[in-house]
Amino acid sequence: KGSASSEFRRTVNSFVDQSTRKISDNPTIGMLDTAQAYIISNLLSPKVGSAFYERLEKALGKGTPEMDTVKQHIRSLALDTGGDLSKLPKKIDDFLSKSPTVAGNVFSPKQINDLRRLGEAARITTSAAISQPEKNSRTAIILGL
């Protein structure tokens, strides 16, 4: 992968109509899918994620509905395990450790702390080595119940 600038340029270029060499007024599904794939891979990249996020925020505008949509998408990606709760602790740990600046842009410090607690609760809940009453007790302590 290149720099955030080159990755951002590559994302924008996915909307270029090859026959006119201009950004299309009517992007195709293929263009949208390609741009989405570039955006996702770059936002979650430890190498360019933070700078790519800043470029995207500059282009879309801080606090705009479009940027709020991007943030919501990142939040969803950070927690998406395909329905497998046992993968949630690693997913959260990876996101917070590999993309800490992006995480800080889309989650408040309290939300990041809550994510860590959620990951620990999921780790306990999915552990086969702990009895169910012990799981319930530990989870309640972690979640502050």
N, C-alpha and C positions, 0 to 999 in steps of 0.2 A: 504494500500500500504506500501511496505517496503522502504528501503533506495534506493538511486539512484543506488548503486552497485548491490543490489539484483534485482532491476527492470531491469537493463542492462543485468545481467546474465540471467534473465528469457527471455528477448528478444533474446539474442544469442541462448539460448537453444531451441527456437522455430524452429531453423534450424537443430536440431539434428535428424538424422535418427534413429528411435528407434531400428531398427534391428542391426545396427552397432555401435550405441552409439557415432557416430562421426558426425561432421557437414557435411551435405549433399552437394555433388558437384552439384547436380541438385535439388534445392529446389522445392517443389510442390507449387501450387497456394495456398493451405491451409497454408503452412509454411509462405509464403510471406504475406498473409492476416493477419495471427496471429502476425507476427513481426510488420507489419505496424500498427495494432491496438495498440500494446504495445507501440510502438514509439510515436504515436500520443497522447495517453492518458498520457504518462509520460512527454513528452515535454510541455504539457499544464497544468501539475499538479502544483499547487502552492507549494506543499510540496517537490517534487523532480525534478521539471522541469529544474531548473538551473544546478544542479549537473548532471542530466541525459544528458543535452545538452553538458556539458563539457566532459563527458565520450564518448559520440557519436563523438564529435569533435576530441578527442584524438584518437579514433579508426579509424576514416575515414581520418583524417588529416585536419588541418586548411587550408582553401583556396582551397581545392581540389574540383573537379567537383561534387563529391559525397556529400560533405558538402554543396556546393552551392545549390544542389538539395534539401537537407533537409531544408535549410533556405527558399528557395522558397516555399516549402510545408507549412512551418510554416506561412509564409506571407499569403498564400492562406487561411489557416485555420483561421487566425485571422480576415479575412474579409468575410468569407463564411456565408451567411445568407439564403442560399437556394433561392435567388432571392427576398427576402422580405426586401426592403430598410428600413422599419420601425424598423427592428431588428438590423440594423448596428450600431447605437449609443451605444446600450448596449453591443453588441459584441466587439466593440473597447474598451469601458470602462472596460469590464471584462478582456480582454486580457492584457491591459496595467496595470491594478491594481493587477491582480492575478499572472501575469507572467512578472513582470517588468524587471528582469534580462534577460530572454529569449528574450523579446521584444527589449532590448538594444543590444542583440547579432545579431539580424536579421534586425533591423531598425536603421538608423542613428538618432541622436537627432532631426535633421530637419524633417526626415520622421515621427518620433513620433509626433512632433508638427503638421505636416500636417495631420496625422491620427486623432488627436484630433479635428482639424478644420473640417475635412471631417465628423466626427461623429456629430459635432454640426450642420453642414449644412444639413445632413440627418435628424436630429431631427427636424429642422425647416421645411424642405421640406415635411416631412410626418405628421406634426402637422395639425390637422383639425381646430384648434382654431385660426389659423392665415390666413388672406386673402392671395390670390395668389400674389398680388403686394407687400405686406409686406414680404412674403416668399422670393420673388425674391430680394428685397432690402437687407434683412438680410443675405441671402446666399451670395450675391455679396460682402458684407462687410467682412464676415468671410473668404471668399476665396480670398480676396484682389483684387477683380475685379473692 
